[in-house]
Amino acid sequence: MVTKKDLNKQRKKRHKRIRAKISGTSAKPRLCVYRSLNHISVQLIDDVKQVTLVSATSQEKGFGVGSNKDAAKKVGALIAERAKAKGISEVVFDRAGYLYHGRVAELAAGARDGGLKF
């Protein structure tokens, strides 16, 4: 039987493989997703300067329950809006080892609808 701990260990291995290939700059930051059981968070990260430029999460006011696809799409639109305010239009998508399905795909769709290119 595969436990939750084993699944997270496998995800971290996948994320390490992904991170070896992609990196964010100030011109094209990395859009990194974190998906918990109840919420979803996203950050735009400049890996050269090692700073977070913009972030958004479903734990902010006005989201209610943050674990569904609708909340993920709202978070994607919110990060796109905040990125546009900072003058960022292109990003590198980092799914952090999660499958590109469900909430992660909805977050990406929301960010694309908001105007981010990746």
N, C-alpha and C positions, 0 to 999 in steps of 0.2 A: 504494500500500500504506500502510495506517495503522499507525504505529509506537506502541509503548507510551508514548512521550513525548507523542504527539499525544492519545492517549486520556486521559492524566492531565491534560493541559491542558484538554480538554473537561470533565472531571470537576470541575476547579477552577472553571471558568466556571459550571457548574451549581450548585456549592456557594455561590459568590458570590451567585447569584440567590436561592437558598434562604435564605441568611443575611440578605438584605435584608428578608425577610418575617418571620422568626422571631427571637426573643430569649428568653433565660432570665432569670428572677429568682430571688431566694432562696426564694420560695414555690413557684415552678414552674420549676425549672432546665431547661436544655437538655441532652438526652441526645445527645451527639455520638459518632458511630461512626467509627472508623478501621479500614480493612480493608487489610492488606498481603498479600503473596503467601503468607506462612506463618502469620500470626497475625491476630487481631482484637482491638481495644481499644475501650473505651467510657469516656466521662467524663460526669459531671454537672457542668455549668458554670453559674455565676451570672454573667451578662454585665454586670449592673449594677455589681457589685463587682470583676469580672474575676478571679474565683478558681475553681479546680476544687474542688468539694465532695467528690466521691467518684469513684473510678476502679476499673476492673477490666480485666484483659487475659488472653489465653490463654497468656501467657508465665510466669504464676505457677506455683508448684509444684503438681503434681497434675493437670495438664492433658495431659501427653504431647504428641502432635502437635496443634498448635493451629489447623490450617487447615481443618477440616471443619465441617459443620453442627452436629454434636454439641457440639463445643467452643464454637461460637458460642452455642448454647442455654444451656450451662453458664455462660458469661460473662454472658449476660442475666439468668439467675437469681441470679448472684453480685452483679451491680450492684443488682438489686432488693432483695436481702437487706441490702446495705450502705446503700442509700438508706433502707430502713425503719428501720435502726438510727439514722440521722440525723434521722428524723422526716419524710422526704420521701415523699409518696404519688403526686403528680402531676408529670408532666414534659412537656416539649415535645420531640418526636422530631426529630432532625436526622440525616438519612441521609448528609449530607456529599457529595452529588452521586452517590453510588453508587445503582444500581438497587435498588428494594425487592424483592429476589429472592435466593434462596439463603441465604448466611450472614447477610446483613443482616436478612432477614425472620425467620430463626430466632432471631437475637439479640433482635429485638423480641418474638417469641412467648415466649421465655424470660423476658424482663422483665415481660411481661403476666402470665404464669403465676405469677411471683414476687410480683405484687400492685401493680405500677406501673400507673398510668392515663395513657394518652395517645391 
